[in-house]
Amino acid sequence: MADRSVHTLDKWGRERLSKSFFLRDFLYSEIAAAHGFCNFPDDVKLAVKAGRALCENILEPMQEKFGRIEIRSAFRSAQVNAYGNEHGFNCASNEANFAGHIWDRLDKNGHYGATACIVVPRFWDRFHEPHDWKRLAWWVHDHLPYSSMEFFKPFFAFNISWHEKPARQIFNWLETPRWLTKAGMPNNEGSHEFEWSGIQEIFLS
């Protein structure tokens, strides 16, 4: 288990993952705060490596186009995630979250990755009709090397993942069918500019 002294937490919290983001930005957890856990990586170097890939490849480009990104939930220690899974707090199993919300563990195939749940406030303020989440989903799909997205109703918050072996899939809890796209679906390839072009003048100039 990693050293959880104040000195160590402070040191690694200052680790810069990208131009705008530091490791500390991703460590807050309501589960940890409410139940007395220290939400901190066991393998800090792997967590930093995965978090840096997420920030540099996904979050920074999004923030440059859409303005400030709000981090809703991100890194979970294996202890915090297991507790959340066991107590019905909308956490998948640890095995399903390795290289996902659990940044400091490799997945079953030995790959690393990272997930953050984010809100894009400026997008929500301008586009909040029931199907508008698809505009953002397709923009990301066409422009960024994401692995998976999972959209939720409040403020169109969504999990977005970077992974060594990207799946390129989009799931949602707002409407059916749940899958917007995934490998094998005919809409997984090619341009989807007709889906997101309406936001171009506001955000993409």
C-alpha positions as CSV (number, residue, x, y, z in Angstrom):
1,M,0.0,0.0,0.0
2,A,1.3,3.5,-0.9
3,D,2.5,5.9,1.8
4,R,-0.4,8.0,2.8
5,S,1.4,10.6,4.9
6,V,0.4,14.2,4.5
7,H,3.8,14.9,2.9
8,T,3.3,12.2,0.3
9,L,-0.3,13.2,-0.5
10,D,0.8,16.8,-0.9
11,K,3.8,15.9,-3.0
12,W,1.9,13.8,-5.5
13,G,-1.2,16.0,-5.5
14,R,1.1,18.6,-7.0
15,E,2.0,16.3,-9.9
16,R,1.1,18.1,-13.1
17,L,-0.7,15.9,-15.6
18,S,-1.1,18.5,-18.3
19,K,-1.2,22.2,-18.9
20,S,-4.3,22.7,-16.8
21,F,-4.7,19.6,-14.6
22,F,-2.9,18.2,-11.6
23,L,-3.4,14.9,-9.9
24,R,-5.2,16.5,-7.0
25,D,-8.0,17.6,-9.3
26,F,-9.0,13.9,-9.7
27,L,-8.8,12.5,-6.2
28,Y,-12.0,13.8,-4.6
29,S,-14.6,11.1,-4.0
30,E,-18.0,11.5,-2.1
31,I,-17.7,7.8,-1.1
32,A,-14.3,8.4,0.4
33,A,-15.3,11.6,2.1
34,A,-18.5,10.1,3.6
35,H,-17.0,6.8,4.7
36,G,-13.5,7.8,5.8
37,F,-11.3,6.4,3.0
38,C,-8.2,7.9,1.6
39,N,-8.8,8.0,-2.1
40,F,-5.1,7.7,-3.2
41,P,-3.4,5.4,-5.7
42,D,-1.4,2.4,-4.5
43,D,0.7,2.6,-7.7
44,V,1.1,6.4,-8.0
45,K,3.4,6.3,-11.0
46,L,1.0,4.2,-13.0
47,A,-1.9,6.5,-12.0
48,V,0.1,9.5,-13.1
49,K,1.0,7.8,-16.4
50,A,-2.7,6.9,-17.1
51,G,-4.0,10.3,-15.9
52,R,-1.5,12.2,-18.0
53,A,-2.6,10.3,-21.1
54,L,-6.3,11.1,-20.3
55,C,-5.5,14.8,-19.7
56,E,-3.2,15.4,-22.7
57,N,-5.2,13.4,-25.2
58,I,-8.8,14.1,-24.1
59,L,-9.4,16.7,-21.5
60,E,-7.1,19.4,-22.6
61,P,-8.3,19.4,-26.2
62,M,-11.9,19.4,-25.0
63,Q,-11.2,22.4,-22.7
64,E,-9.5,24.3,-25.5
65,K,-12.6,23.9,-27.6
66,F,-15.5,24.1,-25.1
67,G,-14.1,26.0,-22.1
68,R,-13.6,24.8,-18.6
69,I,-14.2,21.1,-17.9
70,E,-15.8,20.2,-14.6
71,I,-14.5,17.0,-13.0
72,R,-17.4,15.2,-11.5
73,S,-15.7,12.0,-10.5
74,A,-12.4,10.4,-11.6
75,F,-9.8,8.3,-9.9
76,R,-11.1,5.7,-7.4
77,S,-8.8,3.5,-5.3
78,A,-9.6,-0.2,-5.4
79,Q,-10.8,0.1,-1.8
80,V,-13.2,3.0,-2.6
81,N,-14.5,1.4,-5.8
82,A,-15.1,-1.9,-4.1
83,Y,-17.0,-0.3,-1.3
84,G,-19.1,1.7,-3.8
85,N,-19.8,-1.5,-5.8
86,E,-20.8,-3.5,-2.7
87,H,-23.1,-0.7,-1.4
88,G,-25.0,0.2,-4.5
89,F,-23.2,3.5,-5.3
90,N,-23.2,3.0,-9.0
91,C,-19.7,1.7,-9.2
92,A,-18.9,-1.3,-11.5
93,S,-16.8,-4.1,-10.1
94,N,-13.1,-3.6,-9.5
95,E,-12.3,-5.9,-12.4
96,A,-14.5,-3.9,-14.7
97,N,-12.9,-0.6,-13.6
98,F,-9.2,-1.6,-13.8
99,A,-7.7,0.8,-16.3
100,G,-11.0,2.8,-16.0
101,H,-11.9,4.6,-12.8
102,I,-9.1,2.6,-11.1
103,W,-6.2,4.2,-12.8
104,D,-3.5,2.4,-10.9
105,R,-4.3,-1.1,-12.0
106,L,-3.8,-2.7,-15.4
107,D,-6.8,-4.4,-16.9
108,K,-7.0,-8.2,-17.4
109,N,-5.1,-7.9,-20.7
110,G,-2.2,-5.9,-19.1
111,H,-3.2,-2.5,-20.5
112,Y,-3.5,0.8,-18.7
113,G,-6.1,3.6,-19.0
114,A,-8.0,6.2,-17.1
115,T,-11.6,7.4,-16.8
116,A,-13.1,10.7,-15.6
117,C,-16.8,11.7,-15.3
118,I,-17.0,15.3,-16.6
119,V,-19.5,18.1,-17.3
120,V,-19.0,20.7,-20.0
121,P,-20.8,23.7,-18.5
122,R,-20.7,26.0,-21.6
123,F,-22.1,23.2,-23.7
124,W,-25.0,22.5,-21.3
125,D,-25.8,26.2,-21.0
126,R,-26.4,26.3,-24.8
127,F,-27.5,22.8,-25.7
128,H,-29.9,21.0,-23.4
129,E,-32.6,19.6,-25.5
130,P,-33.2,15.9,-24.9
131,H,-31.0,14.7,-27.9
132,D,-28.3,17.4,-27.8
133,W,-25.9,15.2,-25.9
134,K,-25.4,13.4,-29.2
135,R,-23.8,16.5,-30.7
136,L,-21.1,16.4,-28.1
137,A,-20.7,12.7,-28.3
138,W,-20.2,12.7,-32.0
139,W,-17.8,15.7,-31.9
140,V,-15.6,13.7,-29.5
141,H,-15.9,10.6,-31.6
142,D,-14.7,12.4,-34.7
143,H,-11.9,14.5,-33.1
144,L,-10.4,12.7,-30.1
145,P,-8.7,9.3,-29.4
146,Y,-11.2,8.3,-26.7
147,S,-11.9,4.7,-25.7
148,S,-15.5,4.9,-24.3
149,M,-18.1,7.4,-23.3
150,E,-21.2,6.8,-21.1
151,F,-23.7,9.7,-20.9
152,F,-26.0,10.5,-18.0
153,K,-29.0,12.8,-17.7
154,P,-27.9,15.5,-15.2
155,F,-26.1,18.3,-17.2
156,F,-25.2,15.7,-19.8
157,A,-22.4,14.5,-17.5
158,F,-20.5,11.6,-19.0
159,N,-17.7,9.2,-18.3
160,I,-14.9,9.5,-20.8
161,S,-12.0,7.1,-21.0
162,W,-8.6,7.0,-22.5
163,H,-7.1,3.4,-23.0
164,E,-4.1,1.8,-24.7
165,K,-6.5,-0.2,-26.8
166,P,-9.4,2.1,-27.4
167,A,-12.9,0.5,-27.9
168,R,-14.4,3.5,-29.6
169,Q,-17.9,3.0,-28.1
170,I,-20.6,5.3,-26.8
171,F,-23.4,4.3,-24.3
172,N,-26.1,6.4,-22.7
173,W,-28.7,6.4,-20.0
174,L,-30.9,9.1,-21.5
175,E,-32.8,7.2,-24.2
176,T,-33.0,3.9,-26.1
177,P,-31.3,2.3,-27.8
178,R,-28.6,2.6,-25.2
179,W,-25.7,2.2,-27.6
180,L,-25.0,5.2,-29.9
181,T,-22.1,3.4,-31.5
182,K,-19.6,0.6,-30.9
183,A,-17.4,-1.7,-32.9
184,G,-19.4,-3.5,-35.6
185,M,-22.1,-0.9,-35.9
186,P,-22.2,0.8,-39.3
187,N,-22.0,4.3,-37.8
188,N,-18.7,3.7,-36.0
189,E,-16.6,4.8,-39.0
190,G,-16.5,7.9,-41.1
191,S,-17.4,11.5,-40.4
192,H,-20.4,12.6,-38.3
193,E,-20.1,16.3,-39.0
194,F,-23.8,16.5,-39.8
195,E,-24.5,15.5,-36.2
196,W,-22.3,18.2,-34.5
197,S,-21.9,21.0,-37.1
198,G,-24.6,23.1,-35.3
199,I,-22.2,23.8,-32.5
200,Q,-19.2,24.7,-34.7
201,E,-19.8,28.5,-34.9
202,I,-20.1,28.8,-31.1
203,F,-17.3,26.6,-29.9
204,L,-15.0,25.7,-32.8
205,S,-13.8,28.9,-34.3
